[in-house]
């Protein structure tokens, strides 16, 4: 069977992260949503997404296909239902379709003609940007169970202080030097070829993907995920870094999400709680205004390739788009459009030529080419987001 992950109607509410990737490639827990499904399915998947992303994330259709809503995080029961789907069957959770069977001969899908199978168990769904950190503790536990079932952890190194070591799993090549690991409230997963330096204190649920680094004396609270090749220091709580991003120095990052290739300058901080304890509002790309999140704690949402200089101060509920460069004193505004250059004193356009130069250098440091596909995506996002820049 051929399996295709589709963005669904949540894509725009997951901007700026879905400007540069399908919904399926959002990281939550330990794995991306695509990696979760492929782990269950035992095969690769393709994607239905925006046209400008198709060259990098193609869709392959075969005679028979099962389409899966990528906003849903799989469970064993859901996987079993998806695998058993046959012609004219669809799985629903309330009004939302989770998956359905189709053929290449079908010109359109009419769910009124389908047998509806209701999924009646609790399931995690990523509908908004803040769900990525809000649901991250549960997602870490799910992925931990999936990845470690029937496997044995590498030994905990001598000199490492632990609580509930049975909830700690260490992959091959990980190096831990005199760190404190507290897995009493949830699991701690340490990926391949990672490094945790001296005097770091980590509280689970926590996930550290392959080749990530925790620097000396870091304080990391539960609900945090470090994607591949991330490097962090200082204080972090309930935050998700997708991959290849750095917050390498002192400063606070909390209830936040960073895309890929982001960098947070030394002694930068974000607020995650308003002084009046009011509900946090975030910029909404669909409505073009700030909308309620239902959360009291909500920090920074930063799209791919964005960076900030030393001592940057982010207000509660700040959204930064793709490829923004932020610096200077004071608090920049709560919505910083993609390809903005500046800070509290004002912004100008971050010219594409400079964006490409920086991306090429940054990605080369990780032995990854900034290729023509990446360039075309950023060019398209630059045009899409021009409406927000009045510089």
Secondary structure per residue as TSV (DSSP state, phi and psi in degrees):
chain	resnum	aa	ss	phi	psi
A	1	X	-	360.0	146.2
A	2	X	E	-101.5	130.2
A	3	X	E	-115.9	130.7
A	4	X	E	-125.8	127.6
A	5	X	E	-94.8	129.6
A	6	X	E	-118.1	152.1
A	7	X	-	-65.9	-39.5
A	8	X	G	73.9	-167.4
A	9	X	G	-88.2	7.6
A	10	X	G	-95.9	-5.2
A	11	X	G	-54.0	-48.7
A	12	X	G	-67.6	-28.5
A	13	X	G	-77.8	-5.7
A	14	X	G	-106.5	8.4
A	15	X	T	-67.9	147.0
A	16	X	T	-86.4	-1.7
A	17	X	G	-68.1	-30.7
A	18	X	G	-89.7	4.3
A	19	X	G	-62.9	-33.1
A	20	X	S	-117.2	4.8
A	21	X	S	-159.1	156.4
A	22	X	-	-68.3	163.9
A	23	X	G	-56.4	-36.5
A	24	X	G	-60.0	-23.1
A	25	X	G	-101.1	16.7
A	26	X	-	-76.2	135.1
A	27	X	B	-93.2	129.1
A	28	X	-	-148.5	134.7
A	29	X	S	81.7	-129.5
A	30	X	S	-99.1	-40.8
A	31	X	S	-102.8	163.1
A	32	X	B	-72.7	164.5
A	33	X	H	-61.8	-39.1
A	34	X	H	-61.4	-46.1
A	35	X	H	-61.3	-35.9
A	36	X	H	-61.5	-51.3
A	37	X	H	-62.5	-41.8
A	38	X	H	-67.6	-31.1
A	39	X	H	-64.7	-44.1
A	40	X	H	-68.3	-45.5
A	41	X	H	-73.8	-26.7
A	42	X	T	72.8	23.9
A	43	X	S	-157.5	167.1
A	44	X	-	-77.9	159.7
A	45	X	-	-124.9	162.3
A	46	X	E	-120.6	-172.3
A	47	X	E	-139.2	140.0
A	48	X	E	-104.5	116.3
A	49	X	-	-146.3	-165.1
A	50	X	-	-65.4	147.7
A	51	X	G	-57.4	-39.7
A	52	X	G	-72.3	-12.0
A	53	X	G	-97.0	-6.7
A	54	X	T	-66.6	-31.2
A	55	X	T	-65.8	-38.1
A	56	X	T	-82.9	-31.3
A	57	X	S	-125.9	77.0
A	58	X	-	-75.2	163.2
A	59	X	-	-112.5	133.3
A	60	X	-	-116.0	118.9
A	61	X	-	-106.4	138.3
A	62	X	-	-120.8	-173.6
A	63	X	S	-61.8	-40.9
A	64	X	E	-124.7	135.6
A	65	X	E	-140.9	150.7
A	66	X	E	-116.5	122.7
A	67	X	E	-97.3	132.7
A	68	X	E	-121.2	130.8
A	69	X	E	-71.4	113.1
A	70	X	T	-71.0	-8.7
A	71	X	T	-78.0	-12.5
A	72	X	B	-94.9	133.6
A	73	X	-	-89.8	127.3
A	74	X	-	-70.8	150.8
A	75	X	-	-126.0	170.8
A	76	X	H	-60.7	-44.4
A	77	X	H	-65.2	-41.2
A	78	X	H	-64.0	-42.8
A	79	X	H	-57.6	-44.6
A	80	X	H	-60.4	-41.0
A	81	X	H	-65.7	-43.3
A	82	X	H	-61.7	-43.1
A	83	X	H	-64.7	-27.1
A	84	X	T	-92.3	0.2
A	85	X	-	-61.2	139.9
A	86	X	-	-131.7	-175.6
A	87	X	T	-53.4	134.8
A	88	X	T	61.7	34.0
A	89	X	E	-120.3	144.0
A	90	X	E	-143.9	146.0
A	91	X	E	-103.4	131.9
A	92	X	E	-124.3	151.2
A	93	X	E	-122.3	100.0
A	94	X	T	64.3	-126.3
A	95	X	T	-88.7	-5.9
A	96	X	E	-93.4	130.1
A	97	X	E	-80.4	132.1
A	98	X	E	-92.6	-45.2
A	99	X	E	-160.3	154.6
A	100	X	E	-154.6	154.8
A	101	X	E	-91.1	138.8
A	102	X	E	-150.2	164.8
A	103	X	E	-124.6	161.5
A	104	X	T	-69.4	-14.0
A	105	X	T	-83.3	-15.5
A	106	X	-	-73.5	125.5
A	107	X	S	-80.0	-31.1
A	108	X	-	-151.5	161.7
A	109	X	-	-109.6	120.3
A	110	X	-	-114.8	105.4
A	111	X	G	-69.0	-14.3
A	112	X	G	-65.6	-23.0
A	113	X	G	-96.1	2.1
A	114	X	S	-97.3	151.8
A	115	X	E	-76.8	123.0
A	116	X	E	-90.0	124.4
A	117	X	E	-109.7	115.8
A	118	X	E	-86.0	128.7
A	119	X	-	-89.9	113.8
A	120	X	-	-104.6	11.6
A	121	X	S	-105.2	163.4
A	122	X	-	-63.2	139.8
A	123	X	-	-146.3	145.4
A	124	X	-	-88.2	132.1
A	125	X	B	-131.8	132.3
A	126	X	-	-94.3	103.6
A	127	X	-	-105.5	-28.3
A	128	X	S	-133.9	161.5
A	129	X	T	-58.2	-38.6
A	130	X	T	-72.6	-16.0
A	131	X	H	-62.9	-26.4
A	132	X	H	-61.4	-42.2
A	133	X	H	-89.8	-30.8
A	134	X	H	-66.3	-34.9
A	135	X	T	-96.6	3.6
A	136	X	H	-66.7	-35.6
A	137	X	H	-59.5	-47.3
A	138	X	H	-65.7	-38.7
A	139	X	H	-66.9	-36.8
A	140	X	H	-61.3	-45.4
A	141	X	H	-61.2	-44.0
A	142	X	H	-61.0	-47.0
A	143	X	H	-68.0	-37.6
A	144	X	H	-58.8	-47.2
A	145	X	H	-62.0	-41.0
A	146	X	H	-66.4	-44.2
A	147	X	H	-79.5	-26.6
A	148	X	H	-103.6	-7.1
A	149	X	T	-57.0	124.4
A	150	X	T	74.3	9.0
A	151	X	-	-115.2	160.8
A	152	X	-	-114.3	133.0
A	153	X	-	-69.8	153.8
A	154	X	-	-65.2	154.7
A	155	X	-	-61.9	146.3
A	156	X	-	-74.1	124.9
A	157	X	-	-62.4	149.8
A	158	X	T	-60.7	139.1
A	159	X	T	92.9	-8.0
A	160	X	-	-86.3	125.9
A	161	X	E	-90.9	130.7
A	162	X	E	-132.9	153.3
A	163	X	E	-124.2	131.7
A	164	X	S	55.4	59.5
A	165	X	G	-62.4	-18.0
A	166	X	G	-66.8	-17.2
A	167	X	G	-97.8	13.9
A	168	X	E	-112.1	128.6
A	169	X	E	-125.7	126.5
A	170	X	E	-118.5	125.1
A	171	X	-	-83.9	168.0
A	172	X	T	-61.7	138.4
A	173	X	T	88.0	-5.6
A	174	X	-	-72.2	142.1
A	175	X	E	-122.6	123.3
A	176	X	E	-125.2	122.6
A	177	X	-	-118.8	106.4
A	178	X	S	47.3	52.4
A	179	X	-	-106.7	166.1
A	180	X	E	-112.0	120.9
A	181	X	E	-121.3	114.2
A	182	X	E	-112.4	103.7
A	183	X	-	-105.4	27.4
A	184	X	S	-73.2	-25.6
A	185	X	S	-105.3	-2.0
A	186	X	S	167.1	167.1
A	187	X	-	-72.0	157.5
A	188	X	E	-122.4	120.7
A	189	X	E	-114.0	124.9
A	190	X	E	-120.3	112.7
A	191	X	-	-75.8	-178.2
A	192	X	T	-66.9	141.7
A	193	X	T	55.0	35.4
A	194	X	-	-93.8	169.1
A	195	X	E	-140.3	124.1
A	196	X	E	-114.9	114.9
A	197	X	-	-82.2	175.7
A	198	X	T	-57.7	141.7
A	199	X	T	64.9	16.4
A	200	X	-	-75.5	142.3
A	201	X	E	-120.6	123.7
A	202	X	E	-128.6	132.3
A	203	X	E	-117.9	128.2
A	204	X	S	-80.9	164.6
A	205	X	S	-67.1	134.6
A	206	X	E	-148.0	139.7
A	207	X	E	-131.0	133.5
A	208	X	E	-129.5	108.8
A	209	X	-	-81.0	172.9
A	210	X	T	-52.5	137.1
A	211	X	T	68.7	11.8
A	212	X	-	-78.8	159.4
A	213	X	E	-132.6	132.2
A	214	X	E	-109.4	121.7
A	215	X	-	-83.1	171.1
A	216	X	T	-57.7	135.2
A	217	X	T	71.4	12.3
A	218	X	-	-65.8	148.6
A	219	X	E	-120.5	112.1
A	220	X	E	-122.5	123.0
A	221	X	-	-96.9	170.3
A	222	X	S	-61.7	156.3
A	223	X	S	81.2	19.9
A	224	X	E	-108.0	138.3
A	225	X	E	-125.8	129.7
A	226	X	E	-108.1	113.9
A	227	X	E	-70.6	178.2
A	228	X	E	-55.0	136.4
A	229	X	T	64.0	14.5
A	230	X	-	-73.6	149.6
A	231	X	E	-132.2	123.8
A	232	X	E	-135.8	153.9
A	233	X	-	-148.8	-178.4
A	234	X	S	74.3	-141.9
A	235	X	E	-118.8	127.6
A	236	X	E	-135.7	137.4
A	237	X	E	-141.2	133.9
A	238	X	S	45.1	54.5
A	239	X	-	-132.8	152.8
A	240	X	E	-122.6	124.7
A	241	X	E	-110.4	117.4
A	242	X	E	-61.5	-43.2
A	243	X	E	162.7	149.4
A	244	X	S	60.1	21.6
A	245	X	-	-111.8	155.6
A	246	X	E	-131.8	137.6
A	247	X	E	-134.6	77.1
A	248	X	-	-86.0	-0.1
A	249	X	S	-134.8	-178.6
A	250	X	S	-61.4	159.2
A	251	X	S	128.6	166.7
A	252	X	E	-114.9	134.7
A	253	X	E	-130.1	118.1
A	254	X	E	-141.8	142.6
A	255	X	S	48.9	52.0
A	256	X	-	-135.1	164.4
A	257	X	E	-135.5	127.9
A	258	X	E	-115.0	134.2
A	259	X	E	-72.5	-152.3
A	260	X	E	-94.0	151.5
A	261	X	S	63.0	29.7
A	262	X	-	-91.0	157.1
A	263	X	E	-142.1	128.5
A	264	X	E	-104.9	121.8
A	265	X	-	-68.9	161.3
A	266	X	T	-56.4	139.2
A	267	X	T	62.1	21.7
A	268	X	-	-83.1	150.2
A	269	X	E	-140.4	151.0
A	270	X	E	-121.9	145.2
A	271	X	-	-84.4	139.7
A	272	X	-	-120.8	7.5
A	273	X	B	-146.5	126.9
A	274	X	-	-71.6	150.0
A	275	X	T	-59.7	-28.7
A	276	X	T	-95.9	7.8
A	277	X	-	61.7	21.5
A	278	X	-	-77.5	163.4
A	279	X	-	-60.5	137.5
A	280	X	-	-83.7	137.5
A	281	X	E	-107.7	145.7
A	282	X	E	-123.9	152.5
A	283	X	E	-61.7	132.7
A	284	X	E	-114.6	116.2
A	285	X	T	-68.5	-28.4
A	286	X	T	-70.2	-46.3
A	287	X	T	-88.8	-17.3
A	288	X	T	71.8	27.0
A	289	X	E	-153.5	174.6
A	290	X	E	-81.2	133.4
A	291	X	E	-127.6	157.3
A	292	X	E	-69.4	143.8
A	293	X	-	-102.6	-17.7
A	294	X	S	78.8	6.6
A	295	X	-	-111.6	144.8
A	296	X	S	-89.6	-28.3
A	297	X	B	-114.8	116.8
A	298	X	-	-158.8	128.4
A	299	X	-	-107.3	-110.2
A	300	X	E	-113.4	131.4
A	301	X	E	-112.7	115.1
A	302	X	E	-126.4	121.9
A	303	X	-	-73.8	170.1
A	304	X	T	-54.2	145.7
A	305	X	T	67.5	8.9
A	306	X	-	-88.6	152.1
A	307	X	E	-147.1	154.2
A	308	X	E	-134.1	149.9
A	309	X	-	-79.2	-180.0
A	310	X	T	-61.9	148.4
A	311	X	T	61.1	25.9
A	312	X	-	-73.6	138.8
A	313	X	E	-119.7	116.7
A	314	X	E	-103.9	129.9
A	315	X	-	-68.5	163.6
A	316	X	T	-55.2	133.2
A	317	X	T	65.0	52.9
A	318	X	E	-99.0	135.2
A	319	X	E	-113.5	123.7
A	320	X	E	-115.3	129.7
A	321	X	-	-75.5	-155.4
A	322	X	S	-86.7	138.3
A	323	X	S	54.6	48.0
A	324	X	-	-98.6	148.4
A	325	X	E	-124.2	111.8
A	326	X	E	-116.2	134.3
A	327	X	-	-158.5	170.6
A	328	X	S	99.8	170.0
A	329	X	S	-80.9	167.0
A	330	X	S	83.1	176.9
A	331	X	B	-97.5	116.9
A	332	X	-	-66.5	165.6
A	333	X	-	-68.3	168.5
A	334	X	S	-77.6	-12.0
A	335	X	E	-130.9	116.0
A	336	X	E	-113.7	110.2
A	337	X	-	-62.5	158.7
A	338	X	T	-57.6	146.7
A	339	X	T	60.4	38.0
A	340	X	E	-98.8	145.2
A	341	X	E	-130.4	114.4
A	342	X	E	147.2	-147.7
A	343	X	E	-167.4	-147.7
A	344	X	T	-59.7	-27.9
A	345	X	T	-78.2	-10.1
A	346	X	E	135.8	165.0
A	347	X	E	-128.2	155.1
A	348	X	E	-130.3	175.3
A	349	X	E	-72.1	135.0
A	350	X	-	-86.0	106.1
A	351	X	-	-64.8	139.9
A	352	X	H	-58.8	-36.0
A	353	X	H	-58.3	-43.5
A	354	X	H	-69.5	-39.3
A	355	X	H	-56.6	-46.6
A	356	X	H	-66.7	-38.4
A	357	X	H	-61.2	-46.2
A	358	X	H	-66.9	-45.6
A	359	X	H	-59.9	-39.6
A	360	X	H	-61.6	-46.2
A	361	X	H	-67.5	-46.3
A	362	X	H	-62.7	-46.2
A	363	X	H	-71.1	-32.2
A	364	X	H	-62.3	-30.6
A	365	X	T	-62.9	-21.7
A	366	X	T	-106.9	17.8
A	367	X	T	59.8	36.0
A	368	X	-	-121.9	133.7
A	369	X	-	-83.3	135.5
A	370	X	-	-84.2	97.5
A	371	X	-	-96.6	-175.9
A	372	X	H	-64.4	-33.6
A	373	X	H	-63.7	-45.1
A	374	X	H	-62.5	-42.2
A	375	X	H	-61.8	-44.1
A	376	X	H	-66.4	-35.7
A	377	X	H	-63.3	-47.5
A	378	X	H	-65.5	-36.9
A	379	X	H	-60.3	-42.5
A	380	X	H	-67.3	-42.4
A	381	X	H	-64.5	-36.2
A	382	X	H	-57.3	-44.6
A	383	X	H	-70.7	-41.2
A	384	X	H	-59.6	-35.8
A	385	X	T	-98.6	4.0
A	386	X	G	-59.3	-29.9
A	387	X	G	-61.7	-22.6
A	388	X	G	-90.6	-10.0
A	389	X	-	-106.3	113.6
A	390	X	-	-112.9	51.5
A	391	X	-	-98.9	360.0
